[in-house]
Amino acid sequence: MEHYYSYKQYLTNLFGARMQKLTLDAGFTCPNRDGSKGLQGCTFCSNDAFNPSYCTPQKSVQQQLEEGIAFHQKRYRRAEGYLAYFQAYSNTYIRTDEKRHISTVEQLKEIYQPAIDYPLVKGIVVGTRPDCVEDEKLDYFEELSKKMFVSIELGIESIHDETLRKINRGHDFQCAVDALQRIRARNIHAGAHFIFGLPDETPEMWLEDVKTINQLPLNSIKFHQLQIIKGTSMEHEYLENSERFYPFTMDSYIRFIVDFVERLNPNFAIERFAGEVPPRFLSVNHWGIIRYDVVLQRILQEMARRGVRQGGGLKIW
C-alpha cells in the first residue's frame, strides 16, 4: 500500500523520469524586510539556515546551477533533469525601479532567464508570498508554463489570522486563498507551505485546520515543524515565554503528522513532512542530530504500523 502521494511520484508521473530541485538564491528581498510592509521580517525567518552551501546571491544563477548539479549528482545519480528552485525570500518581489523605467515583470524575466535557458533545467519553482503574485506576473508565468513546468510555492504558514499577525506576516489567510485561486485559474502548478508549532496554536487546532486546507486549490504541499532559529525575533519570544509554544518531541510529531496526513486531501502531493536545519543554527533542539530521511522513514513506519494512508480517514472525496 502506498501510504501517501509523494511529490517525487508526482514529478515522475509528469516527466516520466526523476527530477531534482536545485535551490537558488537570486538576491531577492521581501516587502516585510525592505520597508514596503515592514523591516524585521517574519518572526521565525532566517533564510541562511535553509540555504545549501553552494547557494549564495554572490554567485550567478548559472554558477549556482552548475555547482548544485555537481553536488546533487553525487547524492542523486538517477536524476535526469532539474527544477530551478528560486527559494530565498520572496522571488516575485522587486520594488519598482522608476529611474530605470523597467517593469517588475521585465526584471523578473532577466533574473529567471539563465535558469530557463540552462539545458538540464526542465522547469522552475518560485517560492514567494501570497501578496506578491499580482496578475501581470501570473500572466507571464502562464505563458511560460506553456513551454515548461512552472510551480509557484506560497508560504502560507497558518490559516489563522491572529497567528499571522503575531508572526508579522503582513497578510491574512484570505490573501493566500485569493492568490491560489488566481494561480490555478491559469493552470499553473500551486504549492503551499505550512508550519506546525507557531505560538499559541495546538495540535487540536491543526487537526481541525486540515478541513480548511483540504479545500484549497493546491497541487502540492509541504510541512515543517517550527524550529527556533538563533537571532530571530521568535527566539526571543520563546526564551521569554516558552509556554506559548507546543513542545514537539520527534515521537509526538510523528504521531501528530500521521494523524494529520490521514485526514489530508489525497490529491495533494506531499513534498516534505518536516524541516531540517543544521544544528548550529538552532537555539532550541528537541530532536538532536537527525537527518530528514530518518524522520521520513519513521513516519512511514508509523503509517504502516497503523495501516493508514493519506486521506484514508476521510469519508468521501
Residue pairs with C-beta under 8 A, 6 or more apart in sequence:
1 307
1 309
2 309
3 300
3 303
3 304
3 308
3 309
3 310
4 261
4 270
4 303
4 309
4 310
5 266
5 267
5 268
5 269
5 270
5 310
6 269
6 270
6 271
7 220
7 222
7 269
7 270
7 271
7 272
8 18
9 269
10 219
10 220
10 269
11 18
11 19
11 83
12 18
12 19
14 149
15 80
15 81
15 122
15 149
17 80
17 81
18 76
18 78
18 79
18 80
18 81
19 79
19 80
19 81
19 82
19 83
19 122
19 123
20 72
20 76
20 79
20 81
20 82
20 83
21 82
21 83
21 85
21 125
22 64
22 65
22 68
22 69
22 72
22 82
22 83
22 84
22 85
22 121
23 51
23 52
23 55
23 68
23 85
23 87
24 55
24 61
24 64
24 65
24 68
24 84
24 85
24 86
24 87
24 88
24 115
25 47
25 51
25 55
25 56
25 57
25 64
25 87
25 88
26 57
26 61
26 86
26 88
26 91
26 111
27 57
28 86
28 88
28 89
28 90
28 91
28 93
28 94
28 111
29 89
29 90
29 93
30 41
30 89
30 90
30 93
30 129
31 37
31 38
31 90
31 93
31 129
31 131
31 132
31 170
32 38
32 40
32 41
32 42
32 129
32 168
32 169
32 170
33 39
33 40
33 41
33 89
34 95
36 95
37 131
37 170
38 168
38 170
40 168
40 233
41 168
42 157
42 167
42 168
42 169
43 166
43 167
43 168
43 232
43 233
43 234
43 237
44 167
44 195
44 198
44 226
44 227
44 228
44 229
44 232
44 233
44 234
45 229
45 232
46 229
46 230
46 231
46 232
46 281
47 87
47 88
47 89
48 281
49 227
49 229
49 277
49 278
49 281
50 87
50 88
50 275
50 277
51 87
51 88
52 68
52 71
54 64
54 67
54 68
54 71
55 64
55 68
55 87
55 88
56 64
57 88
59 67
60 114
61 84
61 111
61 114
61 115
62 114
62 118
65 82
65 84
65 114
65 115
65 118
65 120
65 121
68 82
69 82
69 120
72 79
72 82
73 79
81 120
81 121
81 122
82 120
82 121
82 122
83 121
83 122
83 123
83 124
83 125
83 149
83 151
84 112
84 115
84 116
84 118
84 121
84 123
84 124
84 125
85 124
85 125
85 127
86 111
86 112
86 115
86 124
86 125
86 126
86 127
87 127
88 127
90 127
90 128
90 129
90 132
91 126
91 127
91 128
92 108
92 126
92 128
92 132
92 133
92 137
92 152
93 128
93 129
93 132
94 104
94 107
94 108
96 103
96 104
97 107
103 136
104 136
104 137
105 136
105 137
105 140
108 137
108 140
109 140
112 124
115 121
115 124
116 124
116 144
116 148
122 148
122 149
123 148
123 149
123 150
123 151
124 144
124 148
124 149
124 150
124 151
125 151
125 152
125 153
125 191
126 141
126 150
126 151
126 152
126 153
127 153
127 155
128 152
128 153
128 154
128 155
129 154
129 155
129 170
129 171
130 154
130 155
130 156
130 171
130 175
130 176
130 178
130 179
130 180
131 170
131 171
131 175
131 179
133 152
133 154
133 179
133 182
133 183
135 182
138 182
138 183
138 186
138 188
139 186
141 150
141 152
141 186
141 188
142 186
142 187
142 188
144 150
145 186
145 187
145 188
145 189
149 189
150 188
150 189
151 188
151 189
151 190
151 191
151 219
151 220
152 183
152 188
152 189
152 190
152 191
153 190
153 191
153 192
153 193
153 220
153 222
154 176
154 179
154 180
154 190
154 191
154 192
154 193
155 192
155 193
156 173
156 176
156 192
156 193
156 194
157 163
157 164
157 167
157 169
157 193
157 194
157 195
157 198
158 164
158 167
158 173
158 194
158 195
158 198
158 201
158 209
159 173
159 209
159 212
159 213
160 173
160 201
160 205
160 209
161 172
161 173
162 200
163 198
163 199
163 200
163 201
164 171
164 172
164 173
166 198
166 199
166 200
167 198
167 199
167 234
168 233
176 192
177 216
180 190
180 192
180 216
180 217
180 218
181 217
183 190
183 217
184 190
184 217
189 219
189 220
190 217
190 218
190 219
190 220
191 218
191 219
191 220
191 221
191 222
191 271
192 216
192 218
192 220
192 221
192 222
193 221
193 222
193 223
193 224
194 213
194 221
194 222
194 223
194 224
195 223
195 224
195 225
195 226
196 203
196 206
196 223
196 224
196 225
196 226
196 246
196 248
196 253
196 256
196 257
196 260
197 225
197 226
197 245
197 246
197 248
198 226
199 234
199 237
199 244
199 245
200 244
201 246
202 246
203 246
203 256
203 259
206 256
206 260
207 259
207 260
207 263
210 260
210 263
210 264
211 263
213 221
213 264
213 265
214 263
214 264
214 265
214 314
218 265
218 268
219 268
219 269
220 268
220 269
220 270
220 271
221 264
221 268
221 269
221 270
221 271
222 270
222 271
222 272
223 257
223 260
223 270
223 272
223 273
223 274
224 272
224 274
224 275
225 248
225 253
225 274
225 275
226 234
226 245
226 248
227 275
227 277
227 282
228 234
228 235
228 238
228 245
228 282
228 283
228 284
229 235
229 277
229 281
229 282
229 283
230 281
230 282
230 283
232 283
235 283
237 244
238 244
238 245
238 283
238 284
239 283
247 286
248 256
248 286
249 286
249 287
250 286
250 287
250 290
250 295
250 298
253 274
254 295
254 298
254 299
254 302
255 302
257 273
257 274
257 299
258 299
258 302
258 303
258 306
258 308
261 270
261 273
261 303
261 308
261 310
262 308
262 309
262 310
262 311
262 312
262 313
263 311
263 313
263 314
264 270
264 310
264 311
265 311
265 314
265 317
266 309
266 310
266 311
266 312
266 314
266 317
267 317
268 310
270 310
272 292
273 295
273 296
273 299
274 292
274 295
274 296
274 299
275 292
276 291
276 292
276 295
279 285
279 289
303 309
311 317
